[in-house]
């Protein structure tokens, strides 16, 4: 497998939760309460849901008398009000601010309302190009969201670097044909993966070409890169 640190890219596609934002505490609180209300084990639910759209998680549970669309909307509204300890992944703000605006997009399983609330809480820039849960028929691990993100940038997904942190996201990125870098900041132990990984964005530097048409990514001297 060719290292992502040796290739030029036409665009960068970022997952949000767990990749550029640490929202784990909020997610665990809100979904934990929801699980208890529905007689589910919170730990079992939380272990299976990260990286998927809320509505897809609820549909998979197939709970009698539960409307997945309504429940997902209620959960995300509660998450949007629970942002006190939502923070940026270390280095994410500097890294994102270094990118040409038309060369990156956010591709997330969260709703647009929740995305904007969490970006504001984490003091991260709102991208010019955004793919949210409402815009796709099939959520991650289906490649639809990443293919749409690349389309919005006007490039092919094969020419993009995808930043992810969950198995549904990695599978979606692979299926889209993208190149992948795993961000391990919120995972202890790190997610087992064949892809190269870094702890956080303090280990990375983006280098745009003179005309801004392509981007390269560099490892900052002294940082450690892991491979699966």
PASEBA-1860 file (N, C-alpha, C; in nm, 3 decimals):
! residues 228
1> XXXXXXXX> 0.084/-0.119/0.000/0.000/0.000/0.000/0.089/0.125/0.000 ~ 0.063/0.217/-0.092/0.141/0.339/-0.103/0.107/0.433/0.013 ~ 0.208/0.488/0.076/0.186/0.577/0.190/0.113/0.704/0.147 ~ 0.021/0.749/0.231/-0.050/0.874/0.202/0.043/0.995/0.212 ~ 0.160/0.974/0.271/0.255/1.084/0.286/0.343/1.103/0.163 ~ 0.320/1.023/0.061/0.399/1.035/-0.063/0.314/1.079/-0.181 ~ 0.185/1.103/-0.160/0.094/1.128/-0.272/0.036/1.269/-0.269 ~ 0.009/1.326/-0.387/-0.067/1.452/-0.392/-0.216/1.422/-0.395
9> XXXXXXXX> -0.297/1.511/-0.338/-0.441/1.491/-0.333/-0.514/1.614/-0.387 ~ -0.625/1.587/-0.455/-0.707/1.697/-0.507/-0.797/1.755/-0.399 ~ -0.821/1.680/-0.292/-0.907/1.729/-0.185/-0.895/1.644/-0.060 ~ -0.937/1.702/0.052/-0.941/1.633/0.180/-1.087/1.622/0.224 ~ -1.126/1.504/0.272/-1.262/1.479/0.323/-1.250/1.436/0.469 ~ -1.319/1.506/0.557/-1.309/1.481/0.701/-1.440/1.431/0.759 ~ -1.434/1.322/0.833/-1.541/1.288/0.926/-1.538/1.394/1.038 ~ -1.644/1.401/1.117/-1.646/1.502/1.224/-1.620/1.441/1.361
17> XXXXXXXX> -1.720/1.372/1.417/-1.711/1.324/1.556/-1.603/1.218/1.570 ~ -1.507/1.243/1.658/-1.397/1.151/1.679/-1.280/1.175/1.588 ~ -1.301/1.256/1.483/-1.194/1.284/1.388/-1.142/1.426/1.404 ~ -1.229/1.526/1.393/-1.186/1.664/1.419/-1.245/1.718/1.549 ~ -1.345/1.650/1.602/-1.411/1.692/1.726/-1.421/1.573/1.822 ~ -1.397/1.600/1.949/-1.421/1.499/2.053/-1.554/1.533/2.120 ~ -1.655/1.457/2.083/-1.790/1.475/2.139/-1.834/1.351/2.215 ~ -1.736/1.267/2.251/-1.768/1.136/2.308/-1.850/1.145/2.436
25> XXXXXXXX> -1.816/1.240/2.523/-1.887/1.248/2.651/-2.034/1.283/2.630 ~ -2.060/1.379/2.542/-2.198/1.417/2.511/-2.274/1.301/2.450 ~ -2.213/1.236/2.352/-2.278/1.122/2.286/-2.310/1.012/2.386 ~ -2.215/0.982/2.471/-2.236/0.875/2.570/-2.349/0.910/2.666 ~ -2.356/1.035/2.709/-2.463/1.075/2.802/-2.600/1.063/2.736 ~ -2.613/1.124/2.619/-2.744/1.129/2.554/-2.791/0.990/2.512 ~ -2.704/0.915/2.447/-2.743/0.781/2.402/-2.756/0.684/2.520 ~ -2.678/0.706/2.626/-2.690/0.622/2.744/-2.828/0.637/2.808
33> XXXXXXXX> -2.875/0.762/2.819/-3.009/0.784/2.874/-3.116/0.723/2.784 ~ -3.099/0.739/2.653/-3.196/0.683/2.559/-3.201/0.531/2.571 ~ -3.085/0.468/2.583/-3.080/0.323/2.596/-3.154/0.276/2.721 ~ -3.132/0.342/2.832/-3.198/0.304/2.957/-3.350/0.318/2.943 ~ -3.395/0.426/2.879/-3.540/0.446/2.861/-3.603/0.334/2.780 ~ -3.524/0.273/2.694/-3.578/0.167/2.607/-3.535/0.027/2.651 ~ -3.485/0.016/2.773/-3.451/-0.114/2.828/-3.330/-0.179/2.765 ~ -3.238/-0.099/2.714/-3.119/-0.151/2.648/-2.997/-0.130/2.736
41> XXXXXXXX> -2.894/-0.210/2.714/-2.768/-0.194/2.785/-2.690/-0.080/2.720 ~ -2.665/0.030/2.791/-2.597/0.144/2.730/-2.460/0.109/2.673 ~ -2.384/0.026/2.745/-2.249/-0.008/2.699/-2.252/-0.087/2.569 ~ -2.346/-0.179/2.558/-2.358/-0.257/2.435/-2.399/-0.168/2.319 ~ -2.492/-0.076/2.343/-2.537/0.013/2.235/-2.424/0.105/2.190 ~ -2.355/0.166/2.284/-2.249/0.261/2.250/-2.135/0.193/2.175 ~ -2.112/0.066/2.204/-2.004/-0.006/2.136/-2.033/-0.029/1.989 ~ -2.160/-0.021/1.950/-2.199/-0.056/1.813/-2.238/0.064/1.727
49> XXXXXXXX> -2.257/0.181/1.785/-2.324/0.289/1.713/-2.233/0.395/1.654 ~ -2.111/0.408/1.701/-2.025/0.518/1.657/-1.995/0.507/1.508 ~ -2.009/0.620/1.440/-1.982/0.626/1.297/-2.105/0.612/1.210 ~ -2.217/0.570/1.268/-2.341/0.552/1.192/-2.436/0.668/1.216 ~ -2.528/0.691/1.122/-2.633/0.790/1.144/-2.724/0.743/1.257 ~ -2.777/0.837/1.332/-2.867/0.803/1.443/-2.984/0.719/1.396 ~ -3.045/0.759/1.284/-3.162/0.687/1.235/-3.126/0.544/1.195 ~ -3.007/0.522/1.142/-2.966/0.387/1.103/-2.941/0.300/1.226
57> XXXXXXXX> -2.882/0.359/1.329/-2.861/0.285/1.454/-2.994/0.239/1.512 ~ -3.092/0.327/1.516/-3.223/0.293/1.574/-3.296/0.192/1.486 ~ -3.287/0.207/1.356/-3.352/0.109/1.267/-3.298/-0.031/1.289 ~ -3.167/-0.043/1.307/-3.107/-0.175/1.327/-3.159/-0.242/1.453 ~ -3.197/-0.164/1.552/-3.247/-0.221/1.677/-3.386/-0.282/1.661 ~ -3.461/-0.231/1.563/-3.594/-0.285/1.533/-3.682/-0.295/1.659 ~ -3.689/-0.185/1.732/-3.767/-0.183/1.856/-3.915/-0.165/1.826 ~ -4.001/-0.245/1.889/-4.145/-0.233/1.864/-4.199/-0.097/1.908
65> XXXXXXXX> -4.282/-0.038/1.824/-4.346/0.088/1.858/-4.257/0.210/1.853 ~ -4.135/0.195/1.800/-4.041/0.307/1.795/-4.030/0.358/1.651 ~ -4.050/0.488/1.634/-4.035/0.552/1.503/-3.890/0.602/1.492 ~ -3.807/0.537/1.409/-3.665/0.574/1.403/-3.641/0.720/1.367 ~ -3.718/0.773/1.273/-3.698/0.912/1.232/-3.726/1.007/1.348 ~ -3.836/0.984/1.419/-3.872/1.071/1.530/-3.772/1.060/1.644 ~ -3.732/0.937/1.676/-3.636/0.917/1.785/-3.501/0.979/1.751 ~ -3.457/0.962/1.627/-3.328/1.018/1.586/-3.329/1.170/1.597
73> XXXXXXXX> -3.439/1.232/1.555/-3.450/1.378/1.563/-3.445/1.425/1.709 ~ -3.513/1.351/1.797/-3.514/1.389/1.938/-3.375/1.374/2.000 ~ -3.307/1.266/1.965/-3.172/1.243/2.018/-3.077/1.353/1.973 ~ -3.082/1.387/1.844/-2.989/1.488/1.793/-3.022/1.626/1.849 ~ -3.148/1.653/1.877/-3.183/1.780/1.942/-3.124/1.786/2.082 ~ -3.129/1.672/2.152/-3.071/1.666/2.286/-2.919/1.681/2.280 ~ -2.857/1.617/2.180/-2.712/1.630/2.163/-2.673/1.775/2.133 ~ -2.755/1.843/2.055/-2.726/1.982/2.019/-2.730/2.074/2.141
81> XXXXXXXX> -2.803/2.034/2.245/-2.809/2.112/2.369/-2.703/2.070/2.469 ~ -2.632/1.962/2.440/-2.533/1.906/2.533/-2.394/1.923/2.472 ~ -2.342/2.044/2.476/-2.216/2.073/2.406/-2.109/2.131/2.498 ~ -2.134/2.128/2.628/-2.043/2.196/2.721/-1.900/2.144/2.710 ~ -1.883/2.012/2.693/-1.748/1.956/2.688/-1.711/1.904/2.549 ~ -1.777/1.956/2.446/-1.739/1.925/2.308/-1.618/2.010/2.272 ~ -1.509/1.946/2.232/-1.384/2.018/2.205/-1.322/1.968/2.074 ~ -1.233/2.048/2.020/-1.161/2.008/1.899/-1.057/1.902/1.932
89> XXXXXXXX> -1.036/1.810/1.840/-0.922/1.720/1.849/-0.795/1.806/1.843 ~ -0.694/1.776/1.924/-0.574/1.860/1.925/-0.515/1.883/1.785 ~ -0.491/2.009/1.756/-0.432/2.047/1.628/-0.529/2.065/1.514 ~ -0.656/2.027/1.534/-0.752/2.031/1.423/-0.778/2.174/1.376 ~ -0.789/2.268/1.468/-0.819/2.405/1.428/-0.709/2.462/1.338 ~ -0.585/2.447/1.380/-0.473/2.498/1.301/-0.466/2.429/1.166 ~ -0.485/2.297/1.165/-0.476/2.221/1.041/-0.585/2.264/0.942 ~ -0.709/2.271/0.988/-0.819/2.309/0.899/-0.803/2.451/0.847
97> XXXXXXXX> -0.759/2.540/0.933/-0.742/2.680/0.891/-0.630/2.697/0.790 ~ -0.543/2.597/0.779/-0.432/2.605/0.683/-0.472/2.561/0.543 ~ -0.593/2.505/0.528/-0.634/2.447/0.401/-0.704/2.549/0.312 ~ -0.684/2.542/0.180/-0.764/2.623/0.089/-0.912/2.585/0.103 ~ -1.000/2.683/0.113/-1.141/2.658/0.145/-1.209/2.564/0.048 ~ -1.170/2.567/-0.078/-1.238/2.487/-0.179/-1.172/2.351/-0.199 ~ -1.081/2.315/-0.112/-1.011/2.187/-0.126/-1.046/2.089/-0.014 ~ -1.143/2.124/0.073/-1.180/2.029/0.178/-1.329/2.036/0.207
105> XXXXXXXX> -1.381/1.924/0.258/-1.523/1.913/0.293/-1.537/1.829/0.418 ~ -1.647/1.852/0.488/-1.683/1.772/0.605/-1.790/1.672/0.563 ~ -1.768/1.544/0.595/-1.860/1.437/0.556/-1.898/1.361/0.683 ~ -2.017/1.385/0.734/-2.052/1.338/0.867/-2.185/1.264/0.871 ~ -2.200/1.178/0.971/-2.325/1.106/0.993/-2.422/1.186/1.079 ~ -2.383/1.306/1.121/-2.468/1.390/1.205/-2.556/1.483/1.120 ~ -2.662/1.534/1.181/-2.750/1.629/1.114/-2.680/1.765/1.101 ~ -2.729/1.848/1.009/-2.667/1.979/0.990/-2.676/2.065/1.116
113> XXXXXXXX> -2.792/2.061/1.182/-2.807/2.139/1.305/-2.702/2.101/1.409 ~ -2.682/1.970/1.427/-2.585/1.923/1.525/-2.443/1.958/1.483 ~ -2.416/1.946/1.354/-2.283/1.980/1.302/-2.248/2.125/1.335 ~ -2.338/2.216/1.306/-2.310/2.358/1.327/-2.293/2.390/1.476 ~ -2.371/2.325/1.560/-2.359/2.347/1.705/-2.224/2.297/1.756 ~ -2.183/2.179/1.710/-2.057/2.123/1.760/-1.936/2.195/1.703 ~ -1.941/2.236/1.578/-1.830/2.314/1.523/-1.813/2.445/1.600 ~ -1.924/2.509/1.632/-1.917/2.633/1.709/-1.860/2.608/1.848
121> XXXXXXXX> -1.907/2.502/1.913/-1.859/2.471/2.048/-1.709/2.441/2.048 ~ -1.662/2.375/1.943/-1.522/2.336/1.934/-1.435/2.445/1.872 ~ -1.497/2.556/1.832/-1.427/2.670/1.771/-1.353/2.628/1.645 ~ -1.422/2.550/1.563/-1.367/2.506/1.435/-1.438/2.577/1.320 ~ -1.372/2.595/1.207/-1.435/2.664/1.094/-1.547/2.583/1.031 ~ -1.650/2.653/0.986/-1.757/2.588/0.910/-1.710/2.578/0.765 ~ -1.706/2.458/0.710/-1.652/2.443/0.574/-1.747/2.497/0.468 ~ -1.690/2.531/0.355/-1.771/2.572/0.241/-1.853/2.456/0.188
129> XXXXXXXX> -1.798/2.335/0.201/-1.865/2.215/0.150/-1.892/2.120/0.266 ~ -2.016/2.075/0.275/-2.061/1.996/0.389/-2.158/1.888/0.341 ~ -2.137/1.765/0.388/-2.231/1.655/0.363/-2.280/1.606/0.499 ~ -2.412/1.615/0.522/-2.469/1.574/0.650/-2.566/1.457/0.631 ~ -2.617/1.407/0.744/-2.702/1.288/0.742/-2.823/1.303/0.652 ~ -2.879/1.425/0.645/-3.001/1.446/0.568/-2.980/1.435/0.417 ~ -2.857/1.447/0.372/-2.830/1.458/0.229/-2.812/1.325/0.158 ~ -2.805/1.217/0.233/-2.781/1.087/0.170/-2.894/0.990/0.202
137> XXXXXXXX> -2.915/0.898/0.110/-3.013/0.791/0.132/-2.952/0.683/0.220 ~ -2.826/0.654/0.196/-2.756/0.547/0.268/-2.638/0.606/0.345 ~ -2.639/0.586/0.476/-2.530/0.636/0.559/-2.410/0.544/0.557 ~ -2.301/0.589/0.621/-2.183/0.504/0.635/-2.223/0.373/0.703 ~ -2.172/0.259/0.658/-2.054/0.233/0.575/-2.077/0.239/0.424 ~ -2.194/0.278/0.379/-2.214/0.297/0.235/-2.126/0.414/0.190 ~ -2.071/0.409/0.069/-1.982/0.515/0.022/-2.052/0.642/-0.023 ~ -2.185/0.645/-0.024/-2.259/0.757/-0.083/-2.212/0.893/-0.030
145> XXXXXXXX> -2.193/0.905/0.100/-2.158/1.035/0.157/-2.021/1.082/0.109 ~ -1.925/0.992/0.104/-1.791/1.033/0.059/-1.789/1.061/-0.091 ~ -1.865/0.987/-0.167/-1.875/1.016/-0.310/-1.937/1.154/-0.332 ~ -2.038/1.188/-0.251/-2.101/1.319/-0.262/-2.004/1.430/-0.219 ~ -1.927/1.404/-0.115/-1.829/1.502/-0.071/-1.727/1.533/-0.179 ~ -1.677/1.429/-0.245/-1.582/1.450/-0.354/-1.648/1.525/-0.469 ~ -1.773/1.490/-0.498/-1.847/1.558/-0.605/-1.860/1.708/-0.575 ~ -1.888/1.742/-0.451/-1.900/1.883/-0.415/-1.768/1.958/-0.435
153> XXXXXXXX> -1.657/1.888/-0.414/-1.527/1.949/-0.438/-1.492/1.955/-0.586 ~ -1.569/1.881/-0.667/-1.542/1.876/-0.810/-1.426/1.786/-0.846 ~ -1.403/1.683/-0.763/-1.291/1.592/-0.786/-1.341/1.448/-0.773 ~ -1.254/1.353/-0.807/-1.284/1.212/-0.792/-1.244/1.166/-0.652 ~ -1.325/1.082/-0.590/-1.293/1.032/-0.455/-1.159/0.961/-0.452 ~ -1.118/0.902/-0.563/-0.988/0.833/-0.568/-0.872/0.931/-0.549 ~ -0.899/1.059/-0.573/-0.794/1.161/-0.561/-0.803/1.237/-0.429 ~ -0.882/1.184/-0.335/-0.901/1.250/-0.205/-0.834/1.172/-0.093
161> XXXXXXXX> -0.795/1.244/0.011/-0.752/1.183/0.136/-0.867/1.196/0.236 ~ -0.907/1.084/0.292/-1.020/1.078/0.385/-0.967/1.058/0.527 ~ -1.011/1.144/0.618/-0.971/1.137/0.759/-1.087/1.077/0.837 ~ -1.063/0.965/0.904/-1.170/0.891/0.971/-1.124/0.834/1.105 ~ -1.223/0.785/1.183/-1.188/0.724/1.312/-1.269/0.601/1.346 ~ -1.370/0.563/1.266/-1.455/0.447/1.300/-1.456/0.346/1.186 ~ -1.495/0.223/1.218/-1.501/0.120/1.115/-1.606/0.152/1.008 ~ -1.728/0.198/1.043/-1.821/0.236/0.936/-1.763/0.342/0.844
169> XXXXXXXX> -1.692/0.438/0.901/-1.631/0.543/0.819/-1.518/0.491/0.732 ~ -1.433/0.406/0.789/-1.324/0.347/0.711/-1.380/0.265/0.596 ~ -1.483/0.186/0.625/-1.544/0.104/0.520/-1.607/0.190/0.411 ~ -1.669/0.301/0.451/-1.728/0.393/0.353/-1.620/0.455/0.265 ~ -1.511/0.497/0.328/-1.402/0.557/0.253/-1.338/0.460/0.156 ~ -1.319/0.337/0.202/-1.263/0.234/0.114/-1.355/0.208/-0.004 ~ -1.484/0.194/0.024/-1.581/0.165/-0.083/-1.590/0.279/-0.184 ~ -1.563/0.402/-0.138/-1.564/0.517/-0.228/-1.437/0.523/-0.312
177> XXXXXXXX> -1.338/0.443/-0.276/-1.212/0.443/-0.350/-1.112/0.544/-0.302 ~ -1.137/0.605/-0.185/-1.049/0.709/-0.135/-0.926/0.655/-0.064 ~ -0.831/0.743/-0.041/-0.714/0.716/0.041/-0.748/0.754/0.184 ~ -0.698/0.680/0.282/-0.748/0.698/0.419/-0.634/0.716/0.518 ~ -0.655/0.812/0.609/-0.568/0.829/0.724/-0.654/0.820/0.850 ~ -0.617/0.732/0.940/-0.692/0.709/1.062/-0.646/0.805/1.171 ~ -0.743/0.870/1.235/-0.715/0.958/1.349/-0.753/0.882/1.476 ~ -0.655/0.861/1.565/-0.675/0.771/1.679/-0.700/0.841/1.811
185> XXXXXXXX> -0.719/0.973/1.809/-0.722/1.052/1.933/-0.819/1.001/2.038 ~ -0.938/0.958/1.997/-1.040/0.921/2.096/-1.046/0.770/2.120 ~ -0.954/0.695/2.061/-0.960/0.550/2.071/-0.845/0.496/2.156 ~ -0.880/0.429/2.263/-0.782/0.365/2.349/-0.835/0.229/2.392 ~ -0.781/0.119/2.335/-0.667/0.114/2.243/-0.704/0.163/2.104 ~ -0.602/0.194/2.020/-0.629/0.240/1.883/-0.707/0.137/1.803 ~ -0.789/0.184/1.711/-0.866/0.098/1.624/-0.772/0.015/1.537 ~ -0.796/-0.115/1.530/-0.714/-0.202/1.445/-0.749/-0.175/1.300
193> XXXXXXXX> -0.649/-0.141/1.220/-0.674/-0.104/1.081/-0.548/-0.125/0.999 ~ -0.567/-0.151/0.870/-0.453/-0.163/0.778/-0.402/-0.026/0.735 ~ -0.475/0.079/0.769/-0.442/0.213/0.722/-0.342/0.282/0.815 ~ -0.265/0.374/0.758/-0.176/0.455/0.839/-0.258/0.538/0.938 ~ -0.197/0.568/1.052/-0.270/0.638/1.157/-0.181/0.739/1.227 ~ -0.243/0.843/1.279/-0.175/0.939/1.368/-0.265/0.960/1.489 ~ -0.204/1.008/1.597/-0.282/1.035/1.717/-0.377/1.152/1.695 ~ -0.324/1.262/1.641/-0.405/1.382/1.620/-0.337/1.472/1.518
201> XXXXXXXX> -0.394/1.591/1.497/-0.349/1.678/1.389/-0.222/1.757/1.424 ~ -0.176/1.749/1.547/-0.048/1.812/1.580/0.067/1.743/1.509 ~ 0.043/1.622/1.460/0.147/1.546/1.391/0.148/1.570/1.241 ~ 0.059/1.657/1.193/0.041/1.672/1.048/0.059/1.817/1.003 ~ 0.104/1.828/0.879/0.111/1.958/0.812/0.060/1.941/0.670 ~ -0.031/2.028/0.626/-0.079/2.027/0.489/0.003/2.125/0.406 ~ 0.042/2.081/0.286/0.124/2.164/0.199/0.053/2.179/0.065 ~ -0.015/2.293/0.042/-0.081/2.315/-0.087/0.022/2.345/-0.195
209> XXXXXXXX> -0.011/2.308/-0.319/0.072/2.347/-0.432/0.061/2.498/-0.451 ~ 0.149/2.554/-0.533/0.151/2.699/-0.552/0.017/2.754/-0.601 ~ -0.051/2.675/-0.685/-0.181/2.720/-0.736/-0.298/2.671/-0.652 ~ -0.269/2.596/-0.545/-0.374/2.547/-0.456/-0.455/2.432/-0.512 ~ -0.412/2.378/-0.628/-0.491/2.274/-0.695/-0.476/2.138/-0.628 ~ -0.361/2.112/-0.567/-0.340/1.984/-0.500/-0.279/2.008/-0.362 ~ -0.295/1.909/-0.277/-0.244/1.914/-0.141/-0.159/1.792/-0.115 ~ -0.054/1.812/-0.040/0.022/1.701/0.015/0.014/1.709/0.167
217> XXXXXXXX> 0.041/1.597/0.230/0.039/1.594/0.376/0.175/1.547/0.424 ~ 0.227/1.616/0.525/0.358/1.584/0.578/0.349/1.548/0.725 ~ 0.437/1.458/0.765/0.453/1.426/0.906/0.546/1.528/0.968 ~ 0.504/1.588/1.076/0.589/1.683/1.145/0.701/1.608/1.215 ~ 0.822/1.655/1.200/0.940/1.588/1.254/0.923/1.558/1.402 ~ 0.951/1.432/1.437/0.940/1.390/1.575/0.809/1.323/1.609 ~ 0.710/1.327/1.516/0.582/1.261/1.541/0.593/1.115/1.505 ~ 0.500/1.036/1.556/0.502/0.892/1.529/0.385/0.855/1.442
225> XXXX> 0.410/0.773/1.341/0.306/0.726/1.250/0.292/0.577/1.268 ~ 0.168/0.531/1.280/0.143/0.389/1.300/0.073/0.332/1.180 ~ 0.098/0.208/1.152/0.028/0.137/1.046/-0.041/0.017/1.104 ~ -0.157/-0.023/1.044/-0.231/-0.135/1.096/-0.172/-0.264/1.048
END
